[in-house]
Amino acid sequence: MSKPVSSLWRLFGMLFALLAILISLVGVLSYRVLNRAFDELGQEIVLDDLKEYRALLEREGIEAVTALFAAGNHQRDQSLRLLDRDGHVLLSELPANLPDSLWPAVGEFPPAHPDSPAWVRRHLDNGGNILFGRQVLPDGRELWFGRLDDRDQETIHRVYWLLGLAWAVTLILAVGPIVWFGRYVLKPLQGLMEETRSLATAGPTLQRVKLTPAIPEIQSLVEAFNSGLEQVHRVTGELESANDQLAHELRTPLARIRGHLDRMLQARDTPGWVESPEAIQRAIQEIDRSSRLIQSILTIRAGEARTLQLRQEAVSVAELVTNTGELYAAAAEERGLELRIHPGPDLVIQADRERLQQVLCILLDNALAYTPSGGRIEVQWGRRGKGAVLEVLDTGPGLSAEDLKGIWQRFRRGSAASASVPGLGLGLSLVRSIVETHRGEAGAENRPGGGSRFWVWIP
């Protein structure tokens, strides 16, 4: 277990132990306070009964005392005794289940005082107690009264049982959150840390952190973490694909450039030297092609990083579309395609004219490349919300479901692409980067009658 999680468990253990000790101390102190309170209450009861029986004895005699004791039905838990001045027993009432030997000897009582009784406490075999109070009368007689604390002990035990129940409930309420916290917070965090460590040694295969029962916040953290892993895996895959594509695409022009330069060197001292300008021109073309490839990748990366610089100016959408359409008219006619430029409203937007024309050219290049001979390409524009939308429609093969999901990714070509259609799959990625840098949107969809529709929206 990791050090932070272990420290939390130790902290919870210390808090739980401290809580248990405090509850135990409260229980012990409560028991002692209850016993003391009931002892004082028992003495008050014995003292009141002694005063009552003494007054009755002095006023009406022994018979009245005996009758009152019997009428009170106290034979089960009280005792009464009367001695003359010589120590002879004149009256003795003791619970039937107690032996006469339970009566204390006269010498067990502290010295008698006329105004206050003397006390003796006896412990019984059943765990109870009996409290005897001794009162000396003015004529020398002694009146003893005893009281069992059975009911007091029952009450104390009942109260203590309730205290124990409260202690158990408190303990459960204290342990419950700790157990819940450990299961749904600490344990998932521990698993998350262990799995993230194992990811460092995992292979190139996409790994995900398993979602264990946890609080919603940790579940959201795991889901976000897995999304990040998927993003990293996707970017890593794109980088690997980019490296492969770049290695392949740059190898060919570099080999051609080298071949042209070798021919130039070989032909330098021969009559064929006159062909050297053509070789130089072809070499320059290959260098330009490689430069455009690298520049496209850098532009896409700058757009994704929000660092692409724009030269914003007022751009007439109608003028931009019309001029660009004229550039592609000859190419469309050569391929046997009909290129229509639909008139639209006179819209002026703040944008980078060169970048926006580059977007439109890429969309037209794709439409020309994928639309079969005899097909039709349409360009139109209009107002949508607080911006302008440009649309390029064709009658080509359309887009598959897989294309609609990933066609905007780098080095991802449509399913209709073939070896005869040149390209690396960077065009639409470049379109999206430029449009998003303008804080706009780009999208694609299939047309109901066949073909595809690509659109960009610029605010």
C-alpha positions as CSV (number, residue, x, y, z in Angstrom):
1,M,0.0,0.0,0.0
2,S,1.3,3.5,-0.8
3,K,2.5,5.7,1.9
4,P,-0.4,8.4,1.7
5,V,-3.1,5.7,1.9
6,S,-1.2,3.9,4.8
7,S,-1.0,7.2,6.7
8,L,-4.7,7.7,6.3
9,W,-5.5,4.2,7.6
10,R,-3.2,4.8,10.6
11,L,-5.0,8.1,11.3
12,F,-8.4,6.5,11.2
13,G,-7.1,3.7,13.5
14,M,-5.9,6.2,16.0
15,L,-9.2,8.2,15.9
16,F,-11.2,5.0,16.3
17,A,-9.1,3.9,19.3
18,L,-9.4,7.3,20.9
19,L,-13.2,7.2,20.4
20,A,-13.4,3.7,21.9
21,I,-11.4,4.9,25.0
22,L,-13.5,8.0,25.5
23,I,-16.7,6.0,25.2
24,S,-15.4,3.4,27.7
25,L,-14.4,6.1,30.2
26,V,-17.8,7.7,29.8
27,G,-19.4,4.3,30.5
28,V,-17.3,3.7,33.7
29,L,-17.9,7.2,35.0
30,S,-21.6,7.0,34.3
31,Y,-21.9,3.7,36.2
32,R,-20.1,5.2,39.2
33,V,-22.2,8.3,39.2
34,L,-25.4,6.3,38.9
35,N,-24.4,4.1,41.9
36,R,-23.5,7.1,44.0
37,A,-26.8,8.8,43.1
38,F,-28.9,5.8,44.0
39,D,-26.9,5.2,47.2
40,E,-27.8,8.8,48.3
41,L,-31.4,8.2,47.2
42,G,-31.5,5.0,49.3
43,Q,-30.2,6.8,52.4
44,E,-32.9,9.5,51.9
45,I,-35.6,6.9,51.7
46,V,-34.3,5.0,54.8
47,L,-34.1,8.3,56.7
48,D,-37.7,9.3,55.8
49,D,-39.0,5.9,56.8
50,L,-37.2,6.0,60.1
51,K,-38.7,9.4,60.9
52,E,-42.2,8.2,59.9
53,Y,-42.0,5.0,62.0
54,R,-40.4,6.9,65.0
55,A,-43.2,9.4,65.0
56,L,-45.9,6.7,64.8
57,L,-44.2,4.6,67.5
58,E,-44.0,7.5,69.9
59,R,-47.6,8.5,69.2
60,E,-49.5,5.2,68.8
61,G,-47.2,2.3,69.9
62,I,-45.7,-0.9,68.5
63,E,-49.1,-2.2,67.1
64,A,-49.5,0.8,64.9
65,V,-46.0,0.4,63.6
66,T,-46.6,-3.2,62.8
67,A,-49.9,-2.5,61.1
68,L,-48.4,0.2,59.0
69,F,-45.4,-2.0,57.9
70,A,-47.8,-4.8,56.9
71,A,-50.2,-2.4,55.1
72,G,-47.3,-1.0,53.0
73,N,-46.6,-4.5,51.7
74,H,-42.9,-4.0,52.1
75,Q,-42.0,-7.4,53.3
76,R,-40.1,-8.2,50.1
77,D,-37.6,-5.4,50.1
78,Q,-37.7,-3.7,53.5
79,S,-36.9,-4.7,57.1
80,L,-37.9,-3.2,60.5
81,R,-36.6,-3.9,64.0
82,L,-37.2,-2.4,67.4
83,L,-35.0,-3.1,70.5
84,D,-35.6,-2.0,74.0
85,R,-32.9,-0.2,76.0
86,D,-31.5,-3.5,77.1
87,G,-31.1,-4.8,73.6
88,H,-34.1,-7.2,73.6
89,V,-36.0,-7.6,70.3
90,L,-39.4,-6.1,70.5
91,L,-40.2,-6.2,66.8
92,S,-38.5,-7.9,63.9
93,E,-39.6,-7.8,60.2
94,L,-37.2,-9.2,57.6
95,P,-37.9,-10.4,54.0
96,A,-38.6,-14.1,54.1
97,N,-35.7,-15.0,51.8
98,L,-33.2,-13.4,54.1
99,P,-31.8,-15.1,57.3
100,D,-32.0,-13.4,60.7
101,S,-28.2,-13.5,60.8
102,L,-28.3,-10.7,58.2
103,W,-29.2,-8.3,61.0
104,P,-26.0,-6.5,62.0
105,A,-24.8,-6.6,65.6
106,V,-25.2,-3.5,67.7
107,G,-21.5,-3.0,67.7
108,E,-21.3,-2.8,63.9
109,F,-23.1,0.5,63.9
110,P,-21.1,3.7,64.5
111,P,-21.8,5.5,67.8
112,A,-25.4,6.6,68.0
113,H,-26.5,10.2,67.8
114,P,-30.0,11.4,68.8
115,D,-30.4,13.6,65.8
116,S,-28.9,11.5,63.0
117,P,-29.0,7.8,62.2
118,A,-26.0,5.4,62.0
119,W,-25.6,3.3,58.8
120,V,-24.5,-0.2,58.0
121,R,-24.4,-1.7,54.5
122,R,-24.4,-5.4,53.9
123,H,-23.5,-7.2,50.7
124,L,-25.7,-10.1,49.6
125,D,-24.8,-13.2,47.8
126,N,-26.9,-12.3,44.8
127,G,-24.8,-9.1,44.2
128,G,-27.3,-6.8,45.8
129,N,-27.0,-4.7,49.0
130,I,-29.1,-3.9,52.0
131,L,-28.7,-0.6,53.8
132,F,-29.6,-0.4,57.5
133,G,-30.3,2.8,59.4
134,R,-30.3,2.9,63.2
135,Q,-32.1,5.6,65.2
136,V,-31.8,5.9,69.0
137,L,-35.1,7.1,70.6
138,P,-35.1,9.4,73.6
139,D,-36.3,6.6,75.9
140,G,-33.3,4.4,75.0
141,R,-35.0,2.2,72.5
142,E,-33.5,1.6,69.1
143,L,-35.4,1.6,65.8
144,W,-33.7,-0.1,62.8
145,F,-34.9,0.1,59.2
146,G,-33.3,-1.7,56.3
147,R,-33.9,-1.4,52.6
148,L,-32.8,-3.7,49.7
149,D,-31.4,-2.0,46.6
150,D,-32.7,-4.7,44.1
151,R,-34.9,-2.2,42.3
152,D,-32.1,0.3,42.3
153,Q,-29.7,-2.2,40.7
154,E,-32.3,-3.2,38.1
155,T,-32.7,0.5,37.2
156,I,-28.9,1.0,37.1
157,H,-28.5,-2.1,34.9
158,R,-31.3,-0.9,32.6
159,V,-29.7,2.5,32.3
160,Y,-26.3,1.0,31.8
161,W,-27.7,-1.3,29.1
162,L,-29.1,1.7,27.3
163,L,-25.7,3.4,27.7
164,G,-24.1,0.3,26.2
165,L,-26.6,0.3,23.3
166,A,-25.9,4.0,22.7
167,W,-22.1,3.1,22.9
168,A,-22.6,0.3,20.3
169,V,-24.7,2.6,18.0
170,T,-22.1,5.4,18.3
171,L,-19.4,2.9,17.5
172,I,-21.2,1.7,14.5
173,L,-21.9,5.2,13.3
174,A,-18.2,6.0,13.8
175,V,-16.9,2.8,12.1
176,G,-19.4,2.9,9.3
177,P,-18.1,6.1,7.6
178,I,-14.5,4.8,8.1
179,V,-15.4,1.5,6.4
180,W,-17.3,3.3,3.7
181,F,-14.4,5.8,3.2
182,G,-11.9,2.9,3.0
183,R,-14.0,0.9,0.5
184,Y,-15.2,3.7,-1.8
185,V,-12.3,6.2,-1.5
186,L,-9.1,4.7,-0.2
187,K,-9.3,1.4,-1.9
188,P,-10.2,2.8,-5.4
189,L,-7.4,5.4,-5.0
190,Q,-4.9,2.6,-4.1
191,G,-6.0,0.5,-7.1
192,L,-5.7,3.6,-9.3
193,M,-2.2,4.3,-8.2
194,E,-1.2,0.6,-8.6
195,E,-2.6,0.4,-12.1
196,T,-1.0,3.7,-13.2
197,R,2.3,2.3,-12.1
198,S,1.7,-0.9,-14.1
199,L,0.9,1.3,-17.2
200,A,4.5,2.5,-17.2
201,T,5.7,-1.1,-18.0
202,A,2.8,-1.9,-20.4
203,G,3.3,-2.4,-24.1
204,P,2.0,-0.3,-26.9
205,T,-1.5,-1.9,-26.6
206,L,-4.1,0.5,-25.3
207,Q,-4.5,0.0,-21.6
208,R,-7.3,1.3,-19.4
209,V,-7.7,1.7,-15.7
210,K,-10.5,-0.7,-14.4
211,L,-13.4,1.1,-12.8
212,T,-14.0,-0.2,-9.3
213,P,-16.9,0.7,-7.0
214,A,-16.1,4.2,-5.8
215,I,-17.7,7.6,-5.2
216,P,-18.8,9.5,-8.3
217,E,-15.9,11.9,-8.1
218,I,-13.3,9.0,-8.3
219,Q,-15.4,7.4,-11.1
220,S,-15.3,10.6,-13.0
221,L,-11.5,10.8,-12.4
222,V,-11.0,7.2,-13.7
223,E,-13.2,8.0,-16.8
224,A,-11.2,11.2,-17.5
225,F,-8.0,9.3,-17.0
226,N,-9.1,6.6,-19.4
227,S,-10.1,9.3,-21.9
228,G,-6.7,10.8,-21.6
229,L,-5.1,7.4,-22.2
230,E,-7.2,7.0,-25.3
231,Q,-6.2,10.4,-26.5
232,V,-2.5,9.7,-25.8
233,H,-2.9,6.4,-27.6
234,R,-4.6,8.1,-30.6
235,V,-1.9,10.8,-30.8
236,T,0.8,8.2,-30.5
237,G,-0.7,6.2,-33.3
238,E,-1.0,9.4,-35.4
239,L,2.7,10.2,-34.7
240,E,3.7,6.7,-35.7
241,S,1.6,6.9,-38.8
242,A,3.0,10.3,-39.5
243,N,6.6,9.1,-39.2
244,D,5.9,6.2,-41.6
245,Q,4.1,8.5,-44.1
246,L,6.8,11.1,-43.9
247,A,9.6,8.5,-44.3
248,H,7.8,7.1,-47.3
249,E,6.8,10.4,-48.9
250,L,10.1,12.2,-48.4
251,R,12.2,9.2,-49.5
252,T,10.8,9.3,-53.0
253,P,11.4,13.0,-53.8
254,L,14.8,12.9,-52.1
255,A,15.8,9.9,-54.3
256,R,14.6,11.7,-57.4
257,I,16.5,14.8,-56.4
258,R,19.6,12.7,-55.9
259,G,19.1,11.1,-59.3
260,H,18.7,14.4,-61.1
261,L,21.8,15.8,-59.4
262,D,23.8,12.6,-60.3
263,R,22.7,12.9,-64.0
264,M,23.7,16.5,-63.9
265,L,27.2,15.6,-62.7
266,Q,27.6,12.8,-65.2
267,A,26.4,15.1,-68.0
268,R,28.6,18.0,-67.1
269,D,31.4,17.2,-69.5
270,T,29.2,15.7,-72.2
271,P,27.1,17.2,-75.0
272,G,24.0,16.2,-73.0
273,W,24.7,19.1,-70.5
274,V,22.0,21.0,-72.3
275,E,19.4,18.8,-70.5
276,S,20.6,19.9,-67.1
277,P,18.1,22.8,-66.7
278,E,15.2,20.3,-67.0
279,A,16.8,18.1,-64.3
280,I,17.2,21.1,-62.1
281,Q,13.6,22.1,-62.7
282,R,12.4,18.6,-61.7
283,A,14.6,18.6,-58.6
284,I,13.1,22.0,-57.6
285,Q,9.6,20.6,-58.1
286,E,10.4,17.7,-55.8
287,I,11.9,20.0,-53.2
288,D,8.7,22.2,-53.4
289,R,6.5,19.2,-53.0
290,S,8.4,18.1,-49.9
291,S,8.3,21.6,-48.5
292,R,4.5,21.8,-49.0
293,L,4.1,18.5,-47.2
294,I,6.2,19.6,-44.2
295,Q,4.5,23.0,-44.2
296,S,1.0,21.4,-44.2
297,I,2.0,19.3,-41.1
298,L,3.4,22.3,-39.4
299,T,0.2,24.3,-40.1
300,I,-2.0,21.6,-38.8
301,R,0.0,21.3,-35.7
302,A,0.0,25.1,-35.1
303,G,-3.8,25.1,-35.6
304,E,-4.3,22.4,-33.0
305,A,-2.0,24.2,-30.6
306,R,-3.9,27.5,-31.2
307,T,-0.6,29.1,-32.3
308,L,-1.4,29.6,-36.1
309,Q,-1.0,33.2,-37.0
310,L,-3.8,34.8,-39.1
311,R,-3.7,38.0,-41.1
312,Q,-7.2,39.1,-40.7
313,E,-8.8,41.5,-43.2
314,A,-12.2,42.2,-44.7
315,V,-12.9,39.4,-47.1
316,S,-15.8,39.4,-49.6
317,V,-17.2,35.8,-49.7
318,A,-18.7,36.2,-53.1
319,E,-15.4,37.5,-54.6
320,L,-13.4,34.8,-52.9
321,V,-15.6,31.9,-54.2
322,T,-16.0,33.4,-57.7
323,N,-12.2,33.9,-58.2
324,T,-11.4,30.4,-56.8
325,G,-14.1,28.8,-58.9
326,E,-12.6,30.4,-62.1
327,L,-9.2,28.8,-61.2
328,Y,-10.8,25.4,-61.2
329,A,-13.0,25.8,-64.2
330,A,-10.4,24.5,-66.7
331,A,-9.5,21.5,-64.5
332,A,-13.2,20.5,-64.1
333,E,-13.8,20.7,-67.8
334,E,-10.7,18.7,-68.5
335,R,-12.0,15.9,-66.2
336,G,-15.5,16.0,-67.8
337,L,-17.1,17.6,-64.7
338,E,-19.6,20.4,-64.4
339,L,-18.6,23.1,-61.9
340,R,-21.4,25.4,-60.8
341,I,-20.9,28.5,-58.7
342,H,-24.3,29.4,-57.2
343,P,-24.8,33.1,-56.5
344,G,-25.3,34.1,-52.9
345,P,-25.6,37.2,-50.6
346,D,-22.9,39.8,-50.5
347,L,-21.2,38.8,-47.2
348,V,-18.0,40.4,-45.8
349,I,-16.2,38.6,-43.0
350,Q,-13.0,39.2,-41.1
351,A,-10.6,36.4,-42.0
352,D,-7.3,35.4,-43.4
353,R,-7.9,35.6,-47.2
354,E,-5.0,33.3,-48.1
355,R,-5.9,30.7,-45.5
356,L,-9.6,30.8,-46.4
357,Q,-8.8,30.3,-50.1
358,Q,-6.6,27.4,-49.1
359,V,-9.6,25.8,-47.4
360,L,-11.8,26.2,-50.4
361,C,-9.1,24.9,-52.7
362,I,-8.6,21.7,-50.6
363,L,-12.3,21.0,-50.7
364,L,-12.5,21.6,-54.5
365,D,-9.4,19.4,-55.0
366,N,-11.1,16.6,-53.1
367,A,-14.3,17.0,-55.1
368,L,-12.4,16.9,-58.4
369,A,-10.4,13.9,-57.3
370,Y,-13.4,11.7,-56.1
371,T,-16.2,12.8,-58.5
372,P,-16.4,10.5,-61.6
373,S,-16.5,11.9,-65.1
374,G,-19.9,13.3,-66.0
375,G,-20.6,14.3,-62.4
376,R,-21.3,17.7,-61.0
377,I,-19.6,19.9,-58.4
378,E,-21.4,22.8,-56.8
379,V,-20.1,25.7,-54.7
380,Q,-22.5,27.9,-52.7
381,W,-22.5,30.2,-49.7
382,G,-24.9,31.9,-47.4
383,R,-25.5,33.4,-44.0
384,R,-26.0,31.2,-40.9
385,G,-26.4,32.8,-37.6
386,K,-23.6,35.3,-37.0
387,G,-21.3,34.0,-39.7
388,A,-21.0,32.8,-43.3
389,V,-21.1,29.2,-44.4
390,L,-19.4,27.9,-47.5
391,E,-20.5,24.6,-49.1
392,V,-18.9,22.3,-51.6
393,L,-21.2,19.6,-53.0
394,D,-20.4,16.7,-55.3
395,T,-22.0,13.7,-56.9
396,G,-19.2,11.3,-56.0
397,P,-19.3,8.0,-54.0
398,G,-20.1,9.7,-50.7
399,L,-18.7,8.9,-47.3
400,S,-18.9,5.7,-45.3
401,A,-19.9,5.6,-41.6
402,E,-16.2,5.1,-40.8
403,D,-15.2,8.1,-42.9
404,L,-17.7,10.4,-41.1
405,K,-16.0,9.5,-37.8
406,G,-12.3,9.9,-38.7
407,I,-12.0,11.6,-42.0
408,W,-10.7,14.8,-40.3
409,Q,-7.8,13.0,-38.7
410,R,-4.3,13.4,-40.0
411,F,-3.2,10.8,-42.6
412,R,-6.7,9.5,-42.8
413,R,-8.0,9.1,-46.4
414,G,-11.6,8.3,-47.4
415,S,-12.6,4.8,-48.1
416,A,-13.1,5.7,-51.8
417,A,-9.4,6.7,-52.1
418,S,-7.2,4.5,-54.3
419,A,-3.6,4.5,-55.5
420,S,-4.7,6.6,-58.5
421,V,-5.8,9.4,-56.3
422,P,-2.8,11.3,-55.0
423,G,-2.7,12.5,-51.4
424,L,-1.6,11.8,-47.9
425,G,-4.8,12.5,-46.0
426,L,-3.7,15.8,-44.7
427,G,-6.1,18.1,-46.6
428,L,-9.1,17.9,-44.4
429,S,-7.0,18.0,-41.2
430,L,-5.6,21.3,-42.6
431,V,-9.1,22.6,-43.3
432,R,-10.3,21.9,-39.8
433,S,-7.2,23.5,-38.2
434,I,-7.5,26.7,-40.3
435,V,-11.3,26.9,-39.7
436,E,-11.0,26.3,-35.9
437,T,-8.2,28.9,-35.7
438,H,-10.9,31.3,-37.1
439,R,-13.1,30.1,-34.3
440,G,-15.4,28.4,-36.9
441,E,-16.6,24.9,-37.6
442,A,-16.2,22.4,-40.3
443,G,-18.3,19.3,-41.2
444,A,-19.3,16.7,-43.8
445,E,-22.3,14.6,-44.5
446,N,-23.8,12.5,-47.3
447,R,-26.4,14.0,-49.6
448,P,-29.8,12.3,-49.9
449,G,-29.4,11.9,-53.7
450,G,-25.8,10.6,-53.5
451,G,-22.5,12.3,-53.1
452,S,-21.2,14.3,-50.3
453,R,-21.5,17.8,-48.8
454,F,-18.5,19.6,-47.1
455,W,-19.1,22.8,-45.3
456,V,-17.2,25.4,-43.2
457,W,-18.7,28.1,-41.1
458,I,-16.7,31.3,-40.3
459,P,-18.0,33.7,-37.7
